[in-house]
């Protein structure tokens, strides 16, 4: 049985790899997606469905963020092009 604070079993069920070692390489939102998928069905007090819903929530938030960034990039490119042709 792992340390309940720093190495809980639901994050260490794969031999030789801990969830934290993977998720620390991702941003907050994607890290949470991975974390909740990783522990899905492994944490006794919460259901597998709860963890999957949490993962989906963070994934949807990440999608919103990426979509907003794409809109901003397109808008800024259009404004830049208009500025270059004399519209401002």
Residue frames as qw, qx, qy, qz and C-alpha x, y, z in Angstrom:
[[0.000, 0.889, 0.458, 0.000, 0.00, 0.00, 0.00],
 [0.436, 0.446, -0.006, 0.782, 1.38, 3.42, -0.98],
 [0.158, -0.250, -0.377, 0.878, 1.66, 6.57, 1.09],
 [0.164, 0.704, 0.689, -0.043, -1.88, 8.02, 1.09],
 [0.008, 0.884, 0.070, -0.462, -0.63, 11.60, 0.67],
 [0.017, 0.711, -0.490, -0.504, 2.35, 11.55, -1.67],
 [0.181, 0.261, -0.867, -0.384, 1.93, 8.18, -3.40],
 [0.681, 0.068, 0.444, -0.579, -1.70, 6.98, -3.17],
 [0.518, 0.014, 0.842, 0.149, -2.46, 3.60, -4.66],
 [0.544, 0.682, 0.473, -0.124, -4.94, 4.97, -7.21],
 [0.300, 0.902, -0.247, -0.186, -2.07, 6.89, -8.85],
 [0.111, -0.615, 0.777, 0.079, 0.45, 4.04, -8.66],
 [0.857, 0.075, 0.434, -0.268, -1.39, 1.04, -10.04],
 [0.794, 0.577, -0.186, 0.039, 0.81, 0.73, -13.13],
 [0.851, -0.351, 0.070, 0.384, 4.12, -0.97, -12.27],
 [0.630, -0.069, 0.169, 0.755, 7.08, 1.40, -12.42],
 [0.110, 0.355, 0.253, 0.893, 5.20, 4.57, -13.33],
 [0.075, -0.526, -0.608, 0.589, 3.32, 7.08, -11.22],
 [0.236, 0.823, 0.497, 0.142, 0.65, 9.42, -12.50],
 [0.190, -0.923, 0.022, 0.335, 2.52, 12.52, -11.24],
 [0.489, -0.358, 0.535, 0.589, 5.56, 11.58, -13.33],
 [0.340, 0.404, 0.680, 0.509, 3.41, 11.85, -16.45],
 [0.036, 0.870, 0.483, 0.095, 0.98, 14.70, -15.75],
 [0.352, -0.751, 0.014, 0.559, 3.66, 17.16, -14.65],
 [0.362, -0.113, 0.534, 0.755, 4.67, 17.43, -18.32],
 [0.060, 0.579, 0.659, 0.477, 1.26, 18.79, -19.34],
 [0.132, -0.364, 0.084, -0.918, -0.61, 22.01, -18.65],
 [0.319, -0.052, 0.640, -0.697, -3.15, 22.16, -15.82],
 [0.736, 0.201, 0.055, -0.644, -6.19, 21.24, -17.90],
 [0.762, 0.311, -0.541, -0.176, -4.67, 18.32, -19.81],
 [0.155, 0.309, -0.834, 0.431, -2.91, 17.16, -16.65],
 [0.498, -0.008, 0.545, -0.675, -6.28, 16.88, -14.94],
 [0.811, 0.270, -0.239, -0.460, -7.74, 14.99, -17.90],
 [0.581, 0.333, -0.736, 0.101, -4.95, 12.45, -17.61],
 [0.093, -0.247, 0.748, -0.609, -5.15, 12.32, -13.81],
 [0.658, 0.048, 0.360, -0.659, -8.87, 11.55, -13.74],
 [0.831, 0.305, -0.368, -0.286, -8.59, 8.98, -16.53],
 [0.354, 0.413, -0.790, 0.285, -5.61, 7.40, -14.74],
 [0.144, -0.112, 0.782, -0.596, -7.44, 6.94, -11.48],
 [0.654, -0.010, -0.204, -0.728, -10.81, 6.14, -13.04],
 [0.897, -0.129, -0.334, -0.260, -12.31, 3.19, -11.22],
 [0.650, 0.185, -0.583, 0.451, -9.28, 2.90, -8.92],
 [0.036, -0.259, 0.464, -0.846, -10.33, 5.19, -6.07],
 [0.159, -0.298, -0.932, 0.135, -12.72, 3.38, -3.78],
 [0.051, 0.506, 0.528, -0.680, -14.71, 6.36, -2.54],
 [0.365, 0.546, -0.111, -0.745, -15.55, 7.72, -6.00],
 [0.814, 0.327, 0.474, -0.072, -17.10, 5.93, -8.91],
 [0.526, 0.021, 0.546, 0.652, -15.48, 5.38, -12.27],
 [0.215, 0.747, 0.523, 0.351, -18.22, 7.48, -13.86],
 [0.248, -0.938, -0.104, 0.218, -17.45, 10.46, -11.57],
 [0.491, -0.499, 0.399, 0.592, -13.79, 10.41, -12.58],
 [0.425, 0.293, 0.635, 0.574, -14.66, 10.14, -16.27],
 [0.053, 0.897, 0.416, 0.141, -17.06, 13.08, -15.98],
 [0.360, -0.838, 0.109, 0.395, -14.31, 15.12, -14.31],
 [0.516, -0.169, 0.551, 0.634, -11.89, 14.21, -17.09],
 [0.296, 0.602, 0.610, 0.423, -14.48, 15.23, -19.68],
 [0.129, -0.952, -0.235, 0.146, -15.05, 18.56, -17.90],
 [0.388, -0.683, 0.316, 0.533, -11.36, 19.44, -18.05],
 [0.458, 0.113, 0.663, 0.581, -11.12, 18.28, -21.67],
 [0.176, 0.802, 0.526, 0.222, -14.08, 20.49, -22.62],
 [0.234, -0.920, -0.012, 0.314, -12.43, 23.44, -20.87],
 [0.469, -0.378, 0.515, 0.610, -9.21, 22.81, -22.81],
 [0.381, 0.444, 0.668, 0.460, -11.15, 22.63, -26.08],
 [0.014, 0.942, 0.335, -0.024, -12.83, 25.99, -25.30],
 [0.366, -0.773, 0.226, 0.466, -9.44, 27.53, -24.58],
 [0.465, -0.101, 0.638, 0.606, -7.88, 26.23, -27.81],
 [0.276, 0.671, 0.615, 0.308, -10.89, 27.33, -29.85],
 [0.111, -0.962, -0.161, 0.191, -10.71, 30.82, -28.32],
 [0.426, -0.575, 0.409, 0.566, -6.99, 31.03, -29.09],
 [0.439, 0.225, 0.684, 0.537, -7.66, 30.05, -32.70],
 [0.131, 0.868, 0.460, 0.130, -10.34, 32.74, -33.04],
 [0.274, -0.886, 0.080, 0.366, -7.96, 35.32, -31.54],
 [0.494, -0.281, 0.560, 0.603, -5.21, 34.28, -33.95],
 [0.341, 0.509, 0.650, 0.450, -7.51, 34.56, -36.97],
 [0.037, -0.947, -0.316, 0.041, -8.88, 37.91, -35.74],
 [0.376, -0.755, 0.240, 0.482, -5.40, 39.31, -35.14],
 [0.482, -0.013, 0.632, 0.606, -4.23, 38.11, -38.57],
 [0.236, 0.720, 0.576, 0.307, -7.22, 39.73, -40.25],
 [0.170, -0.957, -0.121, 0.201, -6.66, 43.01, -38.39],
 [0.478, -0.515, 0.414, 0.579, -2.99, 42.94, -39.31],
 [0.428, 0.276, 0.656, 0.556, -3.80, 42.37, -42.96],
 [0.086, 0.884, 0.441, 0.131, -6.34, 45.21, -42.95],
 [0.331, -0.854, 0.077, 0.394, -3.75, 47.48, -41.38],
 [0.504, -0.245, 0.539, 0.629, -1.23, 46.65, -44.09],
 [0.283, 0.440, 0.637, 0.567, -3.67, 47.57, -46.86],
 [0.042, 0.264, 0.033, 0.963, -4.63, 50.85, -45.26],
 [0.551, -0.570, -0.392, -0.467, -7.72, 50.03, -43.21],
 [0.343, 0.058, -0.700, 0.624, -7.51, 50.72, -39.53]]
